[in-house]
């Protein structure tokens, strides 16, 4: 059994959490990474066993426009700081994975600078995709090139070039030698070349036992990326979407359908990376229309098949929404000392701690236990994971759930209440917006510190997490006056997805199709496989990224 199969991840975006400046002047290193050392005890206290941190390496802005893969971003410190940070995590029993931004580089990367200087004569002209010396761009380079997401700041690497593959594989070996990293989250994995990913997997298998490769994949058949030849796991965006919209719409059928569909595509020994928010999407406390749904949402996150992950700050119930095209509010500076009382006073924090303990104590069931659906309505959902029985309720009022049971009695691991079963059935009354995890009890099971099961909404006295900025040359970010809480805003109205027959599909390669044509292709392929629900249509129309749609269309068998 590999360490990552049993892991509970904590996700840190370090440039944001440390309050680093938005732009890098490439000046003297500022040792902000050291300010994260106290967070290691915080992670242990909440039951996390692994840390995903990144991006980390030298870049000019948000971190995904890499300048140097072998040097820690000078806004965070030095390589020695990163080496010591990973060693401290390992000393506390935490595994560490880095962000691997290998699909593209920044414009300050040495190969691109050489291309600018020597043009057709550059030895790195084939390191990038579709370089056209007859073209131009907004930077007036005198040539054009393929980018990621329409941003010429992100120059797409030619992953089919053996020199590029060798260089990136050497980077992975360097990260292991220099920092003793335990794995890599591959940025934009859904547009990486498959032969390139196979080369990375071969390197991973050689460089360190149980070295983990997890890829960022939005849509499609996840088994195309997560298998024995390419990656060990991918991001489970399908479940992420279902977890918040299934609660907002009071529709547990969406969540159950997503789990069944994913289980049908991905073998049981491959654990997907589950999450409810991250550095690219709005905070779960912002997305949930009823904040009390924080409890059932996280009960499902920790108990459904997969590897659970919590994004920094969401254990405190902070808010964060995309505003005017900016992700800044999703990536705030947080002073841990401001949350010293949350372990006892914030029900969000105590819930995460309780779920972490349950996952540790019952990892045999929650990691390898079979998933069996026991009861399902729009507002109540129950399933088994091995010997455990999980129940959640998204209605505002209490509800009775009656399911088959094999043990004579069960204890709620979140509430500590003991319920006897009769006639092979377990009959449980759940409070509104509640949930619990029931373990078989022979009379000896005790729950020492049950979590609050009523409503882990963010305490009224806590303001929204403020955006703070650290001074340029000091490692300790200053405390500033918290921003006032933002008023609730009405959620945006849903966009109606087009019907498959509404757009004419030309007989041309997917790469040459428009976004609308690709959406029509995907909807048509879905229809060939079975009924297409409104939610499935919505997923398609909300994806406007051309490369992602091309990969999604190609994923159908």
Secondary structure, 3 states (H helix, E strand, C coil): CCHHHHCCEEEECHHHHCCCCCCCCCCCCCCHHHHHHHHHHHHHHCCCCEEEECCCEEECCCCCCEEEEEEECCCCCCHHHHHHHHHHHHHCCCEEEEEECCCEECCCCHHHHHHHHHHHHCCCHHHECCCECCCCCCCCCCCECCEECCEEEEEEECCCCHHHHHHHHHHHHHHHHHHCCCEEEECCHHHCCHHHHHHHHHHHHHHCCCCEEEECCCCCCHHHCECCCCECEEECHHHHHHHHHHHHCCCHHHHHHHHHHHHHHCCCCCCCEEECCCCCCCCHHHHCCCHHHHHHHHHHHHHCCCEEEEECCHHHCCCCCCECCECHHHCCCCCHHHHCCHHHHCHHHHHHHHHHHHHHHCHHHHHHCCEEEEEECCCEEEEEECCEEEEEECCCCCEEEEEECCCCEEEECCCCCEEECECCEEEEEECCCCEEEEEECCCCCCCCCCCCCCCCCCCCCCCCCCCCCCCCCCCCCCCCCCCCCCCCCCCCCCCCCCCHHHCCCCCCCHHHCCHHHHHHHHHHHHHHHCCCCHHHHHHHHHCCCHHHHHHHHHCCC
